[in-house]
Amino acid sequence: MTASFAMNLPGLHRIRRSAGARVYEYWYAWRGGPQILSASAANEKALAREVGRLAPAALEAYREKTRKGSDSVTIYGLITRYLDAMAQNQKLADRTKKDRRAHLDTVRTELGNMEVKALESRKARPFLLGWRDKRAATPKTADALLGDLSAVLNWAKDKGEIASNPLQDFPRIYQVDRADVIWQPEHLDLLLKWADPEVAWAVRLAAETGLRKNDLLALPWTAVKDQAIVFQTSKSKKKRSVVIPLTASLREVLAEIPQRAVTILTSSDALPWKAPGNGLDSGVRRARMDALAHAQKVHGADAQTGLEGLRFHDLRGTAATRLVLAGVPIEEVAVILGWEPSRVHEIVRRYVSDEAMAMGLILRFSTGKSLLQPAAK
């Protein structure tokens, strides 16, 4: 148990010095933290033996100190405190906790020595991005590592331990083209059959408006006007408003949702969901699992539901088709979603027939059947 052993303890601060005829080595759990090893000997070889003898006890002391979250100096200590808090978070799924812990163990091992105050430097963001980019060969994992570290830093920011998160909205290197992936009617019907009411309302609202999840969670009742939803999206940094026509089906969803908070969507306890919407994610996951369990009970262990691979974000494509079918021109749908018109054209080409589009336009311009009018009672 020598220097190589010490290097495998993230955050460990190790000091070597000599005085007179003796040499000394000291270990601290982190820079400025408690001492966990003190050794001295007449020469380097004897010192190595002494350190080896004391190292097991030092390791136990190190684990005890870091387990208690005493380290307020290094990223290792910050992540350790976050993991302790995460373990008590009932809103996170067990699988999410397991994956995040594995990712953060990697971060602690490789970046644990970095001091928290270094996050205040303007060089912190490029440094962390560079660390991530070394794993570019496995981009999905690389982004997941940085994403989970960003979750830690958001937590620390909320607790007042850091002023800002240098990884906020960091650019992803894992890209996947999902422009033509949408939830089709049979997918929605199946999920809604098994979803709790609050989850079902969120899914239906997403499929009608095309809003991103975080915008849905923040959407207030005051954004609902007579003829449209008018809302400043987070994606535009509140520099522009998106105007979503109140189609008959959108009015129908809104009419079913009870007004029990400032926001339209709430959890089962009637409180607004907090970003990033882990409670909503868990609800969707439960509905998927219940649907799958039923399918496998009826059709056998190899049965599937058709929901595999669909993401909540893919409901935006569903909204594109519904708006077009309601008679909204493709160019306007593109503006609503913040997409290029070509992307909407591709979804429409795949999922909407020419006849259905024509019927939508007729509906829009028929007297008394405008998409902006309330649904029939």
Disulfide bonds with the S-S distance in Angstrom:
none
